[in-house]
Amino acid sequence: MSADGRSLAQAFIELLAEDPEAESALAIARGRLAAGRRLGGLRRVRVFELAGALPSRAQVEELLHRSTRFYNPAKERCTVRAAEREPVPFKPEEALVLVLDRGLERRPAGERWWKHETGEKVEVREGTVWALAFEPGEDAAARAGELAEVKDRRHGLFANPHFQDWRAGEGAHPPWPWLERPRKRAKEDRP
Amino acid sequence: MSAARVAVVQFPGVNCEAETERALSRAGLEVEVFRWTRAPRELAAFDAYVLPGGFSWQDRVRAGALAAKDPMLDELAARAADGAPVLGICNGAQVLVEAGLVPGAGNTVRRGAARSAGAEDESVQVALARNRMPERTGYHTRWVWCRVEDTPCVFTRGLEPGTLLPLPVAHGEGRFASAKKGRVESLVAAGQAPLLYSRADGAIADSFPDNPNGSEAAAAALCNARGNVLALMPHPERAATLGQVSRSIGGAWGARRDRALAAGDGSAFGDGPGMAFFHGLAAHFGAPA
């Protein structure tokens, strides 16, 4: 349940096969960016956050599985988190970077489909989570922060701050909610 | 006088190298497709560079984001700092913006500090963000009108300010944007926007579809302050001949297309509006305008 009384669910979606996008990003981060030299593993997870009058967890899973608006069950797996205490597909040691396209997080097509199928109005947001596993001894949160935001060719990778926002998280406990929370950008934070 | 040598720099996923090569050759330039497997230092043997359109590295992470980190971009940045012309078309423009070459050194915001320190400012100052279009999202393609502005840009220097060019756009991430309010407008005011989206009558485009992606200040292209590096979202290589001009285009260009097609004598293979950029590059190296 979110702060305003609406039900909340997060759907984490990963490719079943190796993810070429994560493989390429890992190679670039390790080979070209100082903050990524000790990056041992990198995964990309799409995340949807649904807020509104949601049915049971099983029904949410079934609806997401049935629709083509969220993921392809033949190629991807989906983990639904319907309560804050429920398991998430991240390792405790992973540092998380959530990337959102500013002002374009909402997924109207998904919202329309949901309304058509259930009659209920829900808000659907989508972002991309990069899960970073660093070698032991590295300050994972600090290095993840350095990799999160592009500054120039040698610094940052995952979000271009001129149209994207990013939010940090820990694999042990990803924020709940995560996507609908507005991030305040400090003045000195801006490029 | 021998023709200038131009490298068409191809990363995996780029798919407009052949038509770009043809358009450059047509302008009398010596062209070679330079693939990602070659050593970046070999780029030094060329006089100018074009990064064509496509989907470098499948647009992984973000359009242009991975190619921007390639060692070839360090070499291109060095050559650009020496004054060599560099043109990025569509995905090539995304690479140049992500690499910080556009608006690049000597930009209007940090010009003083960067120059006094003798340093190149290669911070990423703008983005080519996802299109903002009413009632639709994603990839969008159409022919648009672009108005030439008064700038030091090498590629448009031969064109009178106010000239209207019909050109095709085809992208999902083509909206010039900045987190800093007014940044793109300031670049336009500083003469770093050689092309603005316009209506067919030449008025600046203020809405979709004339501005096809919601680009701030209607910017269709941005260049560095020196004018030798250009990030261009429309595809001039797809408008290299008259016969390629879309039936949706009227006005003088439409009339020329219709006459050429009706003549049936091969005149449809005459220069289209996109050739202006490639002739501009050739003129920079001394070819007659």
Interface residues (C-beta under 8 A of the other chain):
Chain A: P20 E21 S24 A25 I28 R32 L33 D101 L104 V150 K151 D152 R153 R154 L157 F158 N160 P161 H162 F163 Q164 R190 P191
Chain B: W57 Q58 R60 V61 R62 A65 L66 A68 K69 P71 L73 D74 A77 E98 A99 G100 E122 S123 V124 Q125 V126 A127 A129 R130 R132 T137 R175 A177 S178 A179 K180
